[in-house]
Amino acid sequence: MDPLLAGEQALLGAVLLDPRQLGRLDWLEARDFHRPAHRVLLSALRELRDAGHPGFAADSDEGEVPLEWLTDILALAGERTRGLDPSYLHTLIAACPRPGHAPLYGRIVLEGSIRRTVAEHAERLLAVAEEGLVVGEVEGTGHQADALAGVLADLAERWGTPPRAHKPATVPATAPAAELSEDVQADEQFLLALLVHQDGAVAEVFDWLRPGDFADPGHGRLYRCLGALHHRGEPIDPVTALWEVQRRGLLADGTLTEEQLTPVLGAHLVAGSAEWLGEQVLRTSLTRTAAESARQITVLAADERLAPGQLVGQALHALGPLEEVRARWRTANGHPSPVAATASAAGVPAARVSAALSRSTPPQHASATAPTAAPAARTGAATHRRPSSVPLRSAQ
């Protein structure tokens, strides 16, 4: 038996048995139901209530709900969806143990809706990020990340918890990312060669490029060595770079090999823009980090042991590394942002959040009901990228 389906059926059965229960469910939206027919039924129930149907004035405790109540619901809902017949209404009624438990059934429905919505928007972020890796574009990834952060804040409010990032006990295990492309590795290798052979090149990227931005871990460790030399005010050239690598034991422990170092330290006639190349590495890091955050959130959404508040908090935490990279991306492009987007999810435009949420369900079944206040959840109840010079690559 599917608990979420049982909850949806029990909730609708409760309202069919006792129409007055609908007044205790104003915080629930039609889009929260997984089955399209159930969304239509809730919308029809509210439409009849707003029209003053006599069924809502009947005393259900005395068993006096009029027969036309069910007939009118079936007629109205049947105009908007297929597969509804009198037998299914009886199935809904039989699925309800206690009509008075309708708010708790509604909480089950809302929990399922939150879990589905988080998973759907995480999958969208993953798709946009993976496309960005291919075409070298980050704006779409940023917009989708903002939409996801806004949706998480909206869901937290509906559940009745603050939208606060919460670190999970263990980092969710995700599927391995795709293998590095030769272009990405070549860009990283050429940047490192430029930093080694061009005086002052490290200073152009040191403030915003981090070792973790390199897709190849070995390249990241080598960049850390160059950054250490720069931080200490020591000169950077092939000899000092090799000495720093040796001092850190990167050759002894196999982190780096001579085959990896030779193209970087032994390069000749290296010319180009370290800033431009650094931005390419950071661009790839941003989309790669977004994809990993999306994978983690997808795994979290599938964990039924997490309560909705925990799911939202841990999903916001998973977006943290992405926001850190985005902040450095803005700095690299001359648009520093002192406040991370996740620190104030309310900063995401409401229209974008609403549009993102509306795409979580097929538009033909979306409820016209306006969002209401958060339920008494626990008692009965949510760049303009400045142009930069293109590097000139010389033979190595």
N, C-alpha and C positions, 0 to 999 in steps of 0.2 A: 504494500500500500504506500502511495506517495503522500507524505504528511502535508505538503503544500497544497496538493489537489484536495485532500480531505478538508483542509482549513478553508479553502475557497468555497467548497460545496457547503460546508457547515455554516459558514457566514451567510451565504445567500439563502440557505434553508431557514436560518433564524429570522431573517427579514420577511420571508414569505409567511412564516408561522406567526410572527409578531411584528407587523410593520413599524411599530414604535421604536424598534431597535435601530432603525435607520438614523434616527436623531442622535444616536451615540457613536456614529461612525462618520461624522462630517470630516474628520481628518484623513480619511482614506480616499484615494483617488481611483477612478476606473482603470487607469493604466497600471495600477499595482497588481491587478490580476494577470495571471499568466495566460489563461485561456481567453481567446477573443470573445467567445459567447458569454463568459462571465463578466467581461468589461461592459458588454452591451446590456446585460441584465441590470447591473448596478446603475448605469446611466438611465435606463428605463424606469427603475424604481424611484430614482430621485426626480425624474421628470413628472411622474404621476403624483409624487408627494407635493411638488411645487404647484401642480395644477389643482391641488385640493381634493384628491381622490378620496371617497368615503372610506376606503379600506384603512386609511391611516387614523381614522377616528373610531374604528371598531375596537371593542374590548376583547382582545385575543385571549385573555385569561378565562373568559366565559365561552370560548370557542365560537365566537360570533363573527369571525372574519368572513366577509361575504364571498361567495363563489366567483362573482364577477371580478374580484380582486385578482385572482390567478388568471382569469380569462383575459382581462385587460392588459396585464403584464405580458402574457404570451403574445397577444396581438401586436403590442407596441414593439417588443423586442424582436419578434419574428420578422418585422419589416426590415430589420437592419442586419440580420445574420441568419445563416442557414443552420438547420439541425436542431432547432428548438421545437419541442412538442410537449404535450401535457405529461407524458411519461417522464421526461427529464426533470420537469418541475417537481414531480413526486420523488424522483431520485434525490434532488436537493433537499427536500423536506425530510426524507428518511435519513439523510446524512447528518442532520443536526441533532445532537444529544440533548442540548439545553439552549433554547433561544436566548436566555438571559446571559449566556456566555459569549454573545456576539462580539463585544469589544476584544476579548482575548483571541477569538478566531481572526478578527481584523488585524491583530498584532502579528499573527502567523503569516497572514497575507502580505503585510508590509515588510516583514523580515525577508520573505522570499523575493519581493520586489527589489529591495535594497541590494541583495546579493546578485540578482540578475543584472541590475543597472550598473553596478560596479564592474562586473565582468564584461559587459558589452562595451563600456567606454574604455576599459583597459585594452580590449581587443582592437578598438579603433586606433588608440594611441600606438599600439604595436604595429598595425598596418601602415600608418602614416610614417612612423619612424623607419621601418624597413624600406619603404619607398624613398625616404629621404637619404638613406645610405646609398641607394643606387643613383639617384639624380643629383646628390650633393646639395640638398635644400633643407633648411632648418626652420623656416617660418611656420610651415604647416605643423611641424612637430610641436613648436611652442604654443601655437593656438590650441591644438588638441590637448596638450598638457594643462593649459589654463582652464579649458572646458571641463576636464576631468576633476581638477581641484575644486572648481565651482560646484560641480555635481556632488562631490563628496561633502562639501560644506552644507549644501541643501539637504542631503540625506541625513546628515548628523542632526540638523535642526528638526527635521521631521521625526526622527527617532527620539529626540529630546536629550541629546548629549552634545557637549561642545566639540567643534571640529578641531581637535587637538591631535598632533602627531604622537603616536605611541610606538615605541620600539618593540618588536616581537621578541620572544625569548630566543628563537632561532630564526636565522634568515631562510626564507622559503627556498627550497631547491627548485631550480627551473631547468628547462630544456637547454642544452648547449646552444650557443649562438653560432651563426654561420662562420665558416672559415674566413680568415682575412684575405682580401683580394690582393693581387700583386701590386695594384696601383696604390693602395693604402700603405703597404710596406715600403714601396719605393719612395712615396712622399715623406714618410717618417725618416727613412735612411738619408735622403737628400737633405732634409732639414738638419739632422744631427751633423752631417758633414759640413754644412754651412756654419753651424754654431761653433764647430771646432776650428775651422780654417779662416773665418772672417772675424776680424777684431771687432769686439763690441756687439756682435750679433745676439748673444745671449740676453743682453739688456733689453732688446726689443720685445722679447716674449716672456721674460722672467716673471713679470708681475701677474700674468694671467694664465700661463700654460703650466700644467702640472704633470709629473711623471705618469699619473694614472690616465692621462689623456691619450697616451700612446697605446695603440691596439696591441702591439708586440711588447710583452712584458720586458724583454731584454732591452728594447729601445727605451722603455721608461726608466730602467735602472741606469742606463748610460746617461740619459738626460739628467737624472738625479745627480750623477757625478759632476756633470758640467755645471749644474746649478750650485752645487757645494763649492766648487772653485770660484764661481762668480760671487757667491755670498761672502766668501772669505777675502775677496779682493785679489785673488791670485790670477795670474795670466792663464789663458786657455789656448792650448795648441795640441797637436797630436801627442807630444811627449807628456805634458802634464795631465792630459786626459787619460792616457794609458796608465800613468802612475796612480791616479785616483782610483781607477778601476781595480788595479792590483791591490791597493791599500784596503779596499773594501772587500777583498776576497772573491770578487765576481768571476775571476778566471778559475780560481782554485775550486769553487763549489759548482762550476759548470753553468752558472747563470748566463755568462757570456762566453763565447768562443772566439778564437782568432779569426775564424771564417766570418763571424758577424762584425768584428771590429775592423777588419782590413778595408772593406768598402767605405767605412766612415773615416778612419784615421789615415788611410792611405790615399784618399781622394786627391785629385789635382785640378787646378783651374776651376774651383767651385765659386760660382757667382750667382747672386739672386737676392730675393727679399726674404729675410728670416721672418718678418712680421706676416707676410702673405702666406708663406708655407705654414707658419704656426697656426694661422687661422684655419687652414685646411685641416690640420690635425685636430684642432679644437672642434671644428664643425662635425667631423666624423665622431669625435668623442661624445658630442651632444646627442646625436641620433642614436649612437650605440647605447648610451646610458638610458635614453628614453625607452628603447626597446627592452632593456633589462628591467627597468622599473615596471613596465607594462607586464612583463612575464611574471614578476613577483606578485603583482596585484591580482593577476588572473589566478594564480595558485591560491592566494589568500581567499578570494571570492569562492573558490571551490571547497574550502575547508568549512564544513558545516558545524564544527565545534566552536567557531568564532561567533560571538554575538555581534549584531549589527554595529554597535558602538566600537567594539574591538576591531572589526573589519575596517571601518572608516578610519580609525586612528592609525592602524598599521598600514593602510593604503597611503595615507598622507605621509607617513614616515618613509615609505618606499619611493615617494616622489622627491624626497629631500635631496638625494644626490643629483638628480636631474636639475633641480632649481639651483644648486651650487654651480653646476657647469653652465647653466644659462646666465647666471650672474656674471661669470667670467667672460662669457661670450659677449655680453653687452659691454663689458669693460674693454675688451679687445676691439670692439667696433665703435668705441667712443661714446657709449651710452651707459655709463655705470648706473646701477640700481641699488641703492642702499638697503632696500627692504625686499626680501625674497617674497615671491608670490604666495608661497604656502604659509608664510607668517601671517598673512591676512587674506584668507580665501574670499572674504567679502569684497575684496578689491576687484574681483572678476566681474565684468558687467553682467547684470541680472539677465539681460536679453540673451547673452551667449549661453548662460546656464540653462535658461528656459528652453532655448533651441536645442541644446544638447540633450536635455531630458526628454524632450518631445520626440527625438529620434530613437528613443529606447523602445518604442512600441510602434507597430504599424499605424500610420496616420488615420486610416479609416476606422480604427477602433479606439482612437484616443478620446479621452473624456473631455467634454467641454466645461466641466466643472472647474472653477478657479481654485488654485491652491489655498488651503486653509491653514490655520495655525497648527503648530505641532500638537500631536495628541497628548492626552494625559498618559503618556506612554507607559509609565511604570505602574500606573494604577488601573489602566484599562486599555491603554494602548499597547523619528528621523535625522624688423630693424632696418630700420633703414641702415643697411650696411654701407659704410662709406667706402668708396672705391679705393682700391690700393693697387700698387704696381704688381704686375705679373712677373714672377721670377724668370730669370734667364738661366736655363739649365745648360751646363757645359759638360763635355765628355769627362767621365771619371776614369 
